[in-house]
Amino acid sequence: MVGGPAGSGVRIVSNFLVGAFAGLIVLVVVATGFATVEYRRGLIGVTFAAMPGRGRVLVAKALVVGGVAFAVGTAAAAVMVPFGGARSVAGGFPVLTVPTATELRVIVGTGLLLAVASVLALSVGAVLRRSAVAITAVVAGMVLPYLLAAASVLPQPVSDWLLRTTPAAGFAIQQSVERYDQVVTVYSPMHGYFPLPPWAGLGVLCAYAAAAFGAALVLVSRRDA
């Protein structure tokens, strides 16, 4: 058995993407407002009148927020990963080398993470129609579980369960460190580990976003503007 703190003194790819977490919160707020502001100002009726088919309005909004979030997230990650690595090496901190395919998956995956989270926020906003309530719901379902797991304030089985079953599972797409059974260490998001494989974790987030978007389509079509 081998022991030691995970990533002790060594920088990993996800260390260079901490800004994506702050960016996600900003995008959640913007995407939610994209769905709720017209209800709050009483302009949604005008929008629906201008574009027949209420579902098309929601689809168009999802394409916009998702596309912008993906482009911004991918571009930012593509800059920050090599930049962060270069700065770490210059500062005397070793950087864990990963295969090019893994680095590309983390970069593109960060864009996908932000895009899907934005669509989820938009959908929840369309369902609840209130920005504050919708933002709270998305943060409680995606951001809070990640923070609790990363801070190691919960028992490991509980943290793993949250990162498997809540939208926070999507953060697994940024994982670049493999888990080895013979290594005794702390396996947490803070050290670059997640209980689900990268694409499986993103799949959980996609499932939540798809369910919320489907509910939003149904409710937008049936409710009064």
C-alpha positions in Angstrom: 0.0 0.0 0.0 1.2 3.5 -0.8 0.2 6.5 1.3 0.4 10.2 1.0 -1.7 13.3 0.3 -3.1 13.4 -3.2 -1.4 16.0 -5.4 0.9 17.1 -2.5 3.1 19.8 -4.0 2.0 18.8 -7.5 -0.3 20.9 -9.7 -3.0 19.1 -11.8 -5.0 20.3 -14.7 -8.1 21.0 -12.7 -6.1 23.4 -10.5 -5.9 25.7 -13.4 -9.7 25.7 -13.9 -10.9 27.1 -10.6 -12.2 30.2 -12.5 -14.7 27.9 -14.3 -16.5 27.5 -11.0 -17.0 31.2 -10.6 -17.9 31.4 -14.2 -20.5 28.7 -13.8 -22.3 30.7 -11.0 -22.3 33.8 -13.2 -23.8 31.8 -16.1 -26.4 30.3 -13.8 -27.6 33.8 -12.9 -27.5 35.0 -16.5 -29.3 32.0 -17.9 -32.0 32.0 -15.2 -32.6 35.7 -15.9 -32.8 35.0 -19.6 -35.9 32.9 -18.8 -37.5 35.0 -16.0 -36.9 38.6 -16.9 -39.7 38.7 -19.5 -42.1 37.3 -17.0 -41.1 39.8 -14.4 -41.5 42.7 -16.8 -44.7 41.4 -18.5 -43.0 41.2 -21.9 -43.3 37.4 -22.4 -46.6 37.8 -24.2 -45.0 40.1 -26.8 -42.2 37.5 -27.3 -44.7 34.7 -27.8 -46.8 36.8 -30.2 -43.7 37.6 -32.3 -42.6 34.0 -32.6 -45.5 31.4 -33.0 -44.9 28.3 -31.0 -43.8 28.8 -27.4 -41.6 25.8 -27.5 -39.5 27.4 -30.2 -38.8 30.4 -28.0 -37.4 28.2 -25.3 -35.4 26.2 -27.8 -33.9 29.3 -29.2 -33.0 30.6 -25.8 -31.4 27.3 -24.9 -29.3 27.3 -28.1 -28.1 30.9 -27.3 -27.2 30.4 -23.7 -25.8 26.9 -24.3 -23.8 28.0 -27.3 -22.3 31.1 -25.6 -21.5 29.2 -22.5 -19.7 26.4 -24.4 -17.7 28.9 -26.5 -16.7 31.0 -23.5 -15.9 28.0 -21.3 -13.9 26.1 -23.9 -11.9 29.2 -25.0 -11.2 30.1 -21.4 -10.1 26.6 -20.5 -7.9 26.4 -23.6 -6.1 29.5 -22.4 -5.9 28.8 -18.7 -4.6 25.2 -18.8 -1.3 25.9 -20.7 -1.0 29.3 -19.0 -1.5 27.9 -15.5 0.9 25.0 -16.3 3.6 27.4 -17.5 3.2 29.7 -14.4 3.4 26.7 -12.0 6.6 25.4 -13.6 8.1 28.9 -13.6 7.2 29.1 -9.9 8.9 25.9 -9.1 5.8 23.7 -8.7 5.7 20.5 -10.7 2.8 19.8 -12.9 1.4 16.3 -13.4 1.6 15.4 -17.0 -1.5 13.9 -18.6 -2.1 12.5 -22.1 -3.1 15.0 -24.8 -6.5 13.3 -25.1 -7.1 13.8 -21.4 -6.2 17.5 -21.6 -8.5 18.0 -24.6 -11.3 16.2 -22.8 -10.9 18.5 -19.8 -10.9 21.6 -21.9 -13.8 20.7 -24.1 -15.6 19.1 -21.2 -15.4 22.4 -19.2 -17.2 24.1 -22.1 -19.8 21.3 -22.1 -20.2 21.5 -18.3 -20.9 25.3 -18.5 -23.2 24.8 -21.5 -25.3 22.1 -19.9 -25.5 23.9 -16.6 -26.7 27.0 -18.4 -29.5 25.1 -20.1 -30.4 23.6 -16.8 -30.6 27.0 -15.2 -32.6 28.4 -18.1 -35.1 25.5 -17.8 -35.5 25.8 -14.1 -36.1 29.5 -14.5 -38.8 28.8 -17.1 -40.4 26.4 -14.8 -40.3 28.5 -11.6 -40.6 32.0 -13.3 -38.8 33.6 -10.4 -35.1 34.4 -10.6 -34.2 34.2 -6.9 -36.0 30.9 -6.4 -34.6 29.3 -9.6 -31.0 30.4 -8.9 -31.3 29.0 -5.4 -32.6 25.7 -6.7 -29.8 25.3 -9.2 -27.1 26.4 -6.7 -28.5 24.0 -4.1 -28.6 21.2 -6.6 -25.2 21.7 -8.3 -22.9 24.1 -6.5 -23.6 23.2 -2.9 -23.0 19.4 -3.2 -19.7 20.1 -4.9 -18.6 22.5 -2.2 -19.6 20.1 0.6 -17.7 17.3 -1.1 -14.6 19.4 -1.9 -14.5 20.7 1.7 -14.6 17.2 3.1 -17.1 18.2 5.8 -19.3 15.2 5.1 -18.4 11.5 5.5 -16.8 10.1 2.3 -19.8 7.8 1.4 -22.2 10.8 1.6 -19.9 13.0 -0.5 -19.6 10.2 -3.1 -23.3 9.8 -3.2 -23.9 13.5 -3.8 -21.4 13.5 -6.6 -23.1 10.5 -8.2 -26.7 11.5 -7.9 -26.9 15.3 -8.1 -26.1 17.7 -11.0 -22.8 18.2 -9.3 -21.7 14.9 -10.9 -21.0 16.9 -14.0 -17.8 18.3 -12.5 -16.3 14.8 -13.0 -15.6 15.8 -16.6 -12.7 17.9 -15.3 -11.1 14.9 -13.7 -7.5 14.3 -14.9 -6.1 12.1 -12.1 -6.7 8.4 -12.0 -7.7 6.5 -8.8 -5.6 3.6 -7.7 -6.8 1.1 -5.1 -3.3 0.5 -3.8 -2.9 4.2 -3.0 -4.2 5.3 0.4 -5.1 9.0 0.2 -8.0 11.4 0.3 -10.1 11.0 -2.8 -12.0 14.2 -3.1 -12.8 16.9 -5.8 -10.2 19.1 -4.1 -7.5 16.6 -5.1 -9.0 16.0 -8.6 -11.0 12.9 -7.9 -14.6 12.1 -8.5 -16.6 8.9 -7.8 -17.9 8.7 -11.4 -15.9 8.5 -14.7 -15.7 11.8 -16.5 -18.3 11.2 -19.2 -20.7 9.3 -16.9 -20.7 12.3 -14.5 -21.5 14.7 -17.3 -24.2 12.3 -18.4 -25.9 12.7 -15.0 -25.9 16.5 -15.4 -27.3 16.1 -19.0 -30.1 13.9 -17.7 -31.1 16.6 -15.2 -30.9 19.3 -17.8 -33.0 17.2 -20.3 -35.6 16.5 -17.6 -35.8 20.2 -16.6 -35.9 21.3 -20.3 -38.7 18.8 -21.1 -40.7 20.0 -18.1 -40.2 23.6 -19.2 -41.4 22.9 -22.7 -44.6 21.3 -21.4 -45.3 24.1 -18.9 -44.5 27.0 -21.2 -46.9 25.5 -23.8 -49.7 25.0 -21.2 -49.5 27.9 -18.9 -50.8 31.4 -19.4 -48.1 33.9 -20.4 
